[in-house]
Amino acid sequence: MRIAVTADIHWGHGTRGDEATRLLVQTLEANPPDVLLLGGDLGTAEKFAICLQQFAHLPCIKAVVPGNHDLWVTENDSRGDSLNVYQEHLPNVCREFGYHFLDHEPLVFPEADLAIVGTVNWYDYSWSIERMKAEIPDWEWHLQNKAFTRGRHNDGRFVRWPTDDVRFTADIVARFEQHLTQALTKVAQVMVLTHHPAFGGISFPRKSSLAGLDPLLWAALSGNTAIEAILTRHADRVPYIFSGHTHRAIEARLGISRGYNIGGDYHFKRMLIVNWPAVAIETHIFGDPERGG
């Protein structure tokens, strides 16, 4: 099986980014994979559907996990709040264009003895909450407002729902574990796709330990320890973990699992190809990373 994985398309965010996505699509057209996986942050509001349309004609199985940008809503949004967008609107759009919504159900390939399990993943602050409590006097206000030293995280402005980060994370992690456990009763191995980094090693790269408000807050808003613990327990049967979100390409191990942050950005795109069951990963870059955002 030839499996293509990309993320962070951000359709409509800029001309260079859209041009890079078109180049990516042309490459897939020339040599279509068996499976295409899109790892979230595809496009805000109506641009999510427009992004899916770019790939819809490809003659392969296509699957999606949404990203945080895909859940953003405006006041009195016709699609409802962010929870409704996640639970109802985005799955309906995916169905309309022939995509499998991985947050609702895994993809299982019995003939390859492989399944793909995916989730938006989310953050419950567990990657740095204790450090924030100990080192940031007004940590609670910063978390509540998602406020950095200069500006706010846009999730604090555009994610609107009748829940909170901690409860939402608990719900989706529980669903992910259920999907993973069920898939492993049917096949020997599972690939995992998440939007927010699935474990700390493929989150934002850093040269030293976390220190100060901004690094600690970014860690708090990037992932969670629960899904990392689940994957650690099943690492012997999860050969690959793919994530997006950070716009930083990085590779790391979680036990014997091989983790990859895809690493595309607004102005260029990155795609990884898995030739299952071979272990080599092909990397394709579209656009010029050196030109900046």
matplotlib code that plots the C-alpha trace (Angstrom):
import matplotlib.pyplot as plt

x = [0.0, 1.2, -0.1, 0.3, 0.1, -0.1, -1.5, -1.9, -3.0, -4.7, -6.5, -7.2, -4.7, -2.2, -1.4, 1.9, 0.4, -2.4, 0.1, 2.1, -1.0, -1.8, 1.8, 1.2, -2.1, -0.3, 2.2, -0.5, -2.3, 0.9, 1.3, -1.9, -1.5, -3.8, -4.7, -4.5, -4.5, -5.2, -4.1, -6.2, -6.1, -7.4, -9.4, -11.5, -15.3, -16.2, -12.6, -12.6, -14.9, -12.9, -9.7, -11.4, -12.4, -8.8, -8.2, -11.7, -11.1, -8.1, -8.8, -7.9, -9.3, -9.2, -9.5, -9.4, -8.9, -9.8, -7.5, -8.2, -8.6, -11.3, -13.3, -13.2, -16.6, -17.8, -20.5, -23.9, -22.2, -24.7, -22.9, -23.5, -20.8, -17.4, -18.7, -21.5, -19.0, -16.8, -19.6, -21.9, -20.9, -17.3, -18.3, -21.2, -18.8, -16.4, -19.2, -20.3, -16.9, -16.1, -13.8, -13.7, -13.9, -11.4, -12.6, -15.9, -14.4, -11.1, -10.1, -9.4, -7.5, -7.7, -5.8, -2.8, -3.3, -3.4, -5.7, -5.5, -6.9, -7.1, -8.3, -8.1, -6.5, -6.7, -5.0, -5.9, -2.8, -1.2, 2.1, 2.9, 0.1, 2.1, 5.0, 2.7, 1.1, 4.5, 6.2, 3.5, 1.7, -1.3, -1.3, -5.0, -5.8, -3.3, -4.8, -8.4, -7.7, -5.0, -2.9, 0.8, 3.1, 2.1, -1.4, -3.8, -4.0, -6.8, -8.5, -9.3, -11.2, -12.8, -13.3, -16.8, -18.6, -20.6, -17.6, -14.0, -10.6, -10.2, -13.6, -13.3, -9.8, -11.1, -14.0, -11.9, -9.0, -11.6, -13.0, -9.5, -8.6, -11.8, -11.1, -7.5, -8.4, -11.2, -8.8, -6.2, -8.7, -9.0, -5.4, -1.9, -0.8, -2.2, -1.0, -2.1, -2.9, -3.6, -3.7, -2.3, 1.0, 0.4, 3.4, 5.9, 8.7, 6.9, 5.6, 7.3, 11.1, 13.1, 16.8, 16.5, 14.0, 10.8, 11.1, 8.9, 5.3, 5.2, 7.0, 5.0, 1.7, 2.5, 3.1, -0.1, -2.0, -0.3, -1.3, -2.0, -0.3, -3.3, -3.0, 0.8, 0.3, -2.2, 0.3, 3.1, 1.2, 0.5, 3.8, 4.8, 1.7, 1.8, 4.7, 3.9, 2.4, 1.8, 0.8, 0.6, -0.2, 3.3, 4.4, 7.8, 9.1, 10.5, 11.0, 11.1, 10.5, 7.8, 9.0, 9.5, 6.9, 8.2, 6.7, 6.6, 5.4, 4.6, 5.8, 4.1, 3.5, 1.2, 3.6, 4.9, 3.5, 5.1, 4.0, 5.2, 4.7, 4.7, 5.2, 3.7, 5.0, 8.5, 10.0, 11.4, 9.5, 9.6, 9.5, 8.1, 8.2, 6.2, 7.0, 10.1, 10.4, 13.2, 11.1, 9.3, 5.6]
y = [0.0, 3.5, 5.9, 9.7, 11.9, 15.7, 18.4, 22.1, 23.0, 26.2, 26.7, 30.3, 31.7, 33.0, 32.7, 30.9, 28.3, 27.6, 27.3, 24.8, 22.8, 22.7, 21.3, 18.7, 17.7, 17.5, 15.1, 12.9, 12.9, 11.7, 8.8, 8.3, 6.6, 3.9, 6.1, 9.9, 11.1, 14.8, 15.8, 18.8, 22.6, 22.3, 25.5, 27.7, 28.0, 27.4, 26.9, 23.4, 22.2, 24.0, 22.3, 18.9, 19.6, 20.0, 16.3, 14.9, 13.6, 11.4, 7.7, 6.6, 6.2, 9.6, 10.2, 13.3, 14.4, 18.0, 20.6, 23.4, 26.0, 23.8, 24.2, 28.0, 29.7, 33.3, 34.7, 33.4, 31.1, 29.3, 26.0, 26.2, 26.3, 24.6, 21.3, 21.1, 21.8, 19.0, 16.5, 17.2, 19.8, 18.6, 14.9, 15.8, 17.8, 14.9, 12.5, 14.9, 14.8, 11.1, 11.4, 9.1, 11.1, 9.3, 10.8, 8.8, 5.5, 4.0, 2.7, -1.0, -2.9, -6.6, -7.6, -5.5, -6.4, -2.7, 0.0, 3.8, 5.4, 9.2, 12.1, 15.9, 15.3, 18.3, 19.9, 19.7, 21.7, 18.5, 19.0, 21.9, 22.8, 21.9, 24.0, 26.9, 26.7, 26.7, 29.4, 31.7, 33.8, 34.5, 31.2, 30.6, 33.9, 33.1, 29.7, 30.9, 33.6, 31.7, 34.9, 35.1, 38.0, 39.4, 38.5, 35.6, 32.2, 32.4, 29.3, 31.6, 33.9, 31.4, 28.1, 28.6, 25.6, 24.5, 22.5, 23.2, 22.0, 19.5, 17.9, 17.9, 16.3, 13.6, 12.7, 12.5, 10.6, 8.0, 7.7, 7.3, 4.6, 2.7, 3.0, 1.9, -1.1, -2.2, -1.9, -4.0, -6.9, -6.9, -6.3, -6.7, -3.1, 0.4, 3.8, 6.8, 10.3, 13.2, 17.0, 18.2, 16.4, 12.9, 13.0, 15.5, 14.4, 15.6, 18.8, 22.2, 21.6, 23.2, 23.5, 23.6, 23.0, 25.0, 28.3, 31.3, 32.0, 31.7, 28.3, 26.8, 28.1, 26.8, 23.4, 23.6, 24.3, 21.7, 18.2, 15.9, 13.2, 10.8, 10.0, 9.7, 7.1, 5.1, 5.1, 4.1, 1.0, 0.0, 1.1, -2.5, -2.5, 1.2, 1.5, 5.0, 8.1, 11.2, 14.7, 18.2, 21.6, 22.9, 23.7, 22.2, 19.0, 16.6, 12.9, 11.1, 7.7, 6.7, 3.4, 1.6, 3.7, 6.1, 9.6, 12.3, 15.8, 16.6, 20.1, 22.0, 25.8, 28.5, 29.2, 25.7, 22.2, 18.9, 15.4, 12.0, 8.8, 5.4, 2.4, -0.1, -2.4, -1.0, 1.2, 4.0, 7.3, 9.5, 13.3, 15.7, 19.5, 22.0, 25.7, 27.3, 27.0, 29.6, 32.4, 32.8, 33.3]
z = [0.0, -0.9, 1.8, 1.4, 4.5, 4.7, 6.9, 7.5, 4.0, 5.3, 2.0, 1.1, 3.6, 0.9, -2.8, -2.3, 0.0, -2.4, -5.3, -3.2, -2.5, -6.3, -6.9, -4.2, -5.9, -9.3, -7.8, -6.5, -9.8, -11.6, -9.1, -7.1, -3.7, -2.4, 0.6, 1.2, 4.8, 5.6, 9.1, 9.8, 9.5, 6.0, 5.9, 8.1, 7.5, 3.8, 2.9, 4.5, 1.7, -0.9, 0.3, 0.1, -3.5, -4.5, -3.8, -4.3, -7.9, -6.9, -7.4, -3.9, -0.4, 1.3, 5.1, 7.3, 10.9, 11.5, 13.0, 15.5, 12.7, 11.1, 14.4, 14.4, 14.3, 14.3, 16.4, 15.3, 12.8, 10.6, 11.2, 14.9, 17.7, 17.4, 19.0, 16.4, 13.6, 14.9, 15.5, 12.6, 10.0, 9.2, 9.0, 6.7, 4.4, 4.3, 3.4, 0.6, -1.0, -0.4, 2.6, 5.6, 8.9, 11.1, 14.4, 13.9, 12.7, 11.9, 8.4, 8.4, 5.7, 6.5, 3.4, 4.6, 8.3, 8.9, 10.3, 10.4, 13.6, 13.9, 15.9, 16.0, 19.5, 21.8, 24.8, 28.5, 29.7, 31.1, 29.3, 31.5, 34.0, 37.1, 36.0, 35.2, 38.6, 40.2, 38.1, 36.6, 39.3, 37.1, 35.3, 35.6, 33.8, 31.0, 30.5, 30.6, 28.0, 26.1, 26.5, 25.7, 26.5, 23.1, 21.9, 22.3, 20.8, 18.2, 19.7, 22.5, 20.1, 17.6, 19.4, 21.0, 22.5, 25.6, 26.9, 27.8, 26.7, 29.5, 29.0, 25.2, 25.5, 27.8, 25.4, 22.3, 24.0, 25.3, 21.8, 20.3, 22.8, 22.0, 18.2, 18.7, 20.9, 18.5, 15.5, 17.2, 17.5, 13.7, 12.5, 13.7, 13.3, 13.4, 12.0, 13.9, 12.5, 14.8, 14.3, 17.6, 18.4, 19.7, 22.0, 23.2, 21.0, 17.8, 19.3, 18.9, 18.7, 21.5, 22.2, 26.0, 28.7, 29.0, 30.8, 31.1, 30.3, 26.5, 26.2, 29.1, 27.6, 24.1, 25.7, 27.7, 24.4, 22.2, 23.4, 26.4, 28.4, 28.1, 24.5, 24.8, 27.6, 25.4, 22.5, 24.8, 25.9, 22.4, 20.8, 19.7, 17.4, 16.3, 13.8, 12.7, 14.3, 12.2, 13.5, 12.3, 13.8, 14.7, 11.2, 12.2, 10.7, 13.3, 13.9, 17.2, 18.8, 21.3, 22.4, 19.1, 17.3, 14.8, 15.1, 12.4, 12.6, 8.9, 9.1, 6.4, 6.8, 5.4, 2.5, 1.7, 2.0, 3.0, 2.2, 3.5, 1.6, 3.3, 1.1, 3.4, 4.8, 4.0, 6.6, 4.4, 4.3, 1.2, 1.8, -0.7, -0.3, -2.4, -2.4, -0.9, 2.9, 2.9, 1.5, 4.9, 5.6]

ax = plt.figure().add_subplot(projection="3d")
ax.plot(x, y, z, "-o")
ax.set_aspect("equal")
plt.show()
